[in-house]
């Protein structure tokens, strides 16, 4: 018993290493946790008046998406007029109200507390998924550890933590919905909140409407489950329509014709990588390599979902919508891996759950390697940066 406890603690410690490194990286900077939000100089003029007195970290030139959701957390119902100017795309950002609303609640409306809660909330969801994975597998075998690594150390996961984004919490809530699929109403509420965190989680609605093996789901119950999932986001979007009349709900160039975006990405990054091999002084070869192989790993994940359909598996039903999504994503999403990895995070999660359960031996090793090798860039950056700091 003691041996197992020590082993489990060792595994958990190893898995927690990268989130700890992310937190340590912020602790060495002025303003600590607020550095996770990535405020940008470009948007400083339009920033909310309520945080003018907050000592913000040194601004990056442009910042990142988290700066808009963090400000939304200070005014989640868009009551004050300056919130519209503070958001780069008000309706597009505001529809992802889940995390900002939680941050507002747990920050008790205090601007500094709300910002700190928002900066840390991804880590709370990371811990929640870690506990759920332990309950799921017990970390008894090597493949259990590899499953945890593929989820908790994926580039999409770590970027969401390091830049205070909405993607990982939404994916975690979706996974928890699978774990609680036997209690479909609870699963429906979890999926509903996942959609309020990231609207693409709605692609997983198929999870709920397909009956489990040897069980039937009555039409009236299907209607109830769909209502639980759809009504909250529908009501919120209607509210936004009234508050933000005329603001677009969809980002520019997020979608394109089938296959065009992903093929263009692979061809372009392949060209940059091979060109970089001949100009070593001008290119970051490792970064170019991962920009090339990351889309290929995502294509492997989608290929697995297509060639091995398992309608009876809740994880297959959860992820199949994202298998379709990868083929219609536009150029705005394919710009860099820290963007598209997190958009397709549920696909990565479902792929790894499926091969963990159904593959053995050499096929498991091959699928795991091909499907996850491209997801390792953020882990490599964090580990190499940490070891460099320690060594010097």
Beta strands, then each sheet from edge to edge (+ up, - down):
end
